[in-house]
């Protein structure tokens, strides 16, 4: 499985993870794994009252992402079929550390470690970041009802948390390259040249690791 592409796209809410993952899937003919968001019955309540609904929200995401990864591993990766995902399961810890109290987080961490211990790891992570203004503009543009109550302060802190987490991930996993793109400087949805630049950078990274495109 080490030579089979398993690409994950990560970054804060609104940065364009799903759009880029879809584009990579279509370009390279990879299976697409999309995280479950709208189906989370607690998410709307979470954005209205983070403290009250954080544990339920995070546990729903963890269990569903675990099931998705099991399925993608069994039906694609072990069958030598490449995959691109619009998330990495470690993002659960980014959100959980911010929203759960210490007691809840310790319980959550134990469950996370049990579930993810033998999960497949990506070959490459594409990390998208952007300014708060850009994130808010893109969230408004896509118009998801459940996201209308997102606090700008929460989103700003989340972006900082992502930056810290990605730096730590690179330190702990030097064998998994992280390709960084700035969403303020690149608009791969509207600008084809920006998208081609991302494709070329990804291809180069995979080839350096002797991973078949």
C-alpha positions in Angstrom: 0.0 0.0 0.0 2.9 2.4 0.5 3.2 3.1 -3.2 -0.5 3.8 -3.6 -1.4 7.5 -3.4 -3.5 8.5 -0.3 -3.7 12.3 -0.4 -5.5 14.3 2.3 -6.4 18.0 2.0 -6.6 19.9 5.3 -7.2 23.4 6.6 -9.7 25.5 8.5 -13.4 25.8 7.7 -14.1 27.6 4.4 -10.6 27.4 3.0 -11.6 25.1 0.0 -10.7 21.6 1.1 -13.6 19.8 -0.7 -13.2 21.8 -3.9 -9.6 21.0 -4.2 -10.0 17.3 -3.3 -12.7 17.1 -6.0 -10.4 18.7 -8.5 -7.6 16.3 -7.7 -9.9 13.3 -7.8 -11.1 14.3 -11.3 -7.6 15.2 -12.6 -5.8 12.0 -11.4 -8.9 9.7 -11.4 -8.6 9.0 -7.6 -11.4 7.9 -5.4 -12.8 10.8 -3.4 -13.4 10.6 0.3 -15.5 13.5 1.6 -16.1 14.1 5.3 -19.6 14.0 6.7 -20.6 17.5 7.8 -24.2 18.3 7.0 -25.4 14.9 8.5 -24.1 15.8 11.9 -27.3 16.4 13.9 -25.4 18.4 16.6 -23.5 20.8 14.4 -26.1 23.6 14.1 -26.6 23.6 17.9 -22.8 23.5 18.3 -22.3 26.8 16.4 -25.0 28.4 18.6 -23.6 27.0 21.9 -20.2 25.5 21.7 -19.8 24.6 25.3 -23.1 22.8 25.5 -22.8 20.7 22.4 -19.1 20.2 21.8 -18.7 16.6 23.1 -21.7 15.3 21.2 -20.5 17.0 18.0 -16.9 15.8 18.2 -17.9 12.2 19.0 -20.3 12.1 16.0 -17.5 13.3 13.7 -14.9 10.9 15.2 -17.1 7.8 14.8 -18.2 8.6 11.3 -14.7 9.5 10.1 -13.4 6.3 11.6 -16.1 4.3 9.7 -15.2 6.1 6.5 -11.5 5.3 6.8 -12.2 1.7 7.5 -14.3 1.5 4.4 -11.8 3.4 2.2 -9.0 1.2 3.4 -10.9 -2.1 2.8 -12.4 -1.1 -0.5 -9.7 1.1 -2.1 -6.3 1.2 -0.5 -5.9 -2.5 0.1 -7.1 -3.0 -3.5 -4.3 -0.7 -4.8 -6.8 2.0 -5.7 -5.6 5.6 -4.9 -7.7 8.0 -2.8 -7.9 11.7 -2.1 -9.7 12.9 1.0 -10.9 16.3 2.0 -9.8 15.7 5.6 -7.3 13.9 7.8 -8.7 12.3 10.9 -6.2 14.1 13.1 -8.3 17.2 12.6 -10.6 15.8 15.3 -7.9 16.6 17.9 -7.6 20.2 16.7 -11.3 20.8 17.3 -11.6 18.7 20.4 -8.7 20.5 22.2 -10.3 23.8 21.5 -13.9 23.0 22.4 -13.9 20.2 25.1 -13.1 20.8 28.8 -10.1 18.9 30.2 -12.1 16.0 31.6 -14.0 15.5 28.3 -10.9 15.8 26.2 -9.0 13.1 28.2 -11.9 10.7 27.7 -12.1 11.7 24.0 -8.4 11.2 23.5 -8.5 7.6 24.8 -11.3 6.8 22.3 -9.4 8.5 19.5 -6.2 6.6 20.2 -8.0 3.3 20.2 -9.9 3.9 17.0 -7.1 5.4 14.9 -4.1 3.3 16.1 -4.1 1.1 13.0 -5.7 3.5 10.5 -3.9 4.0 7.1 -1.7 7.1 6.9 -1.6 9.5 4.0 1.4 9.8 1.6 1.0 13.5 1.3 -1.0 16.2 3.1 -2.0 19.4 1.3 -2.5 22.2 3.8 -4.6 25.2 2.8 -4.6 28.3 4.9 -6.1 31.8 4.4 -6.8 35.0 6.3 -9.9 35.3 8.4 -11.4 37.7 5.8 -11.0 35.1 3.0 -12.5 32.3 5.1 -15.5 34.4 6.1 -16.1 35.5 2.5 -16.0 31.8 1.3 -18.3 30.6 4.0 -20.8 33.3 3.1 -20.4 32.5 -0.6 -21.3 28.8 -0.1 -24.2 29.7 2.1 -24.5 26.6 4.3 -27.4 27.2 6.8 -25.6 25.4 9.6 -22.5 27.7 9.3 -24.4 31.0 9.5 -23.7 31.3 13.2 -20.0 30.6 13.2 -18.2 33.2 15.4 -15.4 35.1 13.6 -13.4 34.8 16.8 -13.9 31.0 16.9 -12.8 30.8 13.2 -9.8 33.0 13.8 -8.7 30.8 16.8 -9.3 27.7 14.7 -6.9 29.0 12.0 -4.2 29.5 14.6 -4.9 26.1 16.1 -4.5 24.6 12.6 -1.2 26.3 12.1 0.1 25.0 15.4 -1.2 21.5 14.7 0.4 21.3 11.3 3.8 22.4 12.6 3.6 19.8 15.3 2.4 17.1 12.7 5.5 17.8 10.5 7.7 17.5 13.6 6.2 14.2 14.6 5.8 12.8 11.1 8.9 13.8 9.0 8.1 11.0 6.6 4.8 12.5 5.5 5.4 15.7 3.4 3.0 18.6 4.0 2.5 20.9 1.0 1.3 24.3 2.0 -0.7 26.7 -0.1 -2.0 30.2 0.8 -5.6 30.7 -0.1 -5.2 34.5 -0.2 -2.6 34.2 -3.0 -4.2 31.3 -4.9 -7.8 30.9 -6.1 -7.8 27.4 -7.6 -11.6 27.6 -8.1 -11.6 30.6 -10.4 -8.0 30.5 -11.7 -7.0 27.5 -13.7 -3.3 28.4 -13.6 -3.4 28.3 -9.8 -5.0 24.8 -9.9 -2.4 23.6 -12.4 0.3 24.9 -10.1 -1.1 22.7 -7.3 -1.4 19.7 -9.5 2.3 20.1 -10.6 3.5 20.5 -7.0 1.5 17.4 -5.9 2.8 15.3 -8.8 6.4 16.3 -8.0 6.0 15.4 -4.4 4.5 12.0 -5.2 7.3 11.2 -7.7 10.0 12.1 -5.2 8.5 9.4 -2.9 8.3 6.9 -5.8 4.5 6.9 -5.5 2.6 6.1 -8.7 0.3 8.8 -10.0 
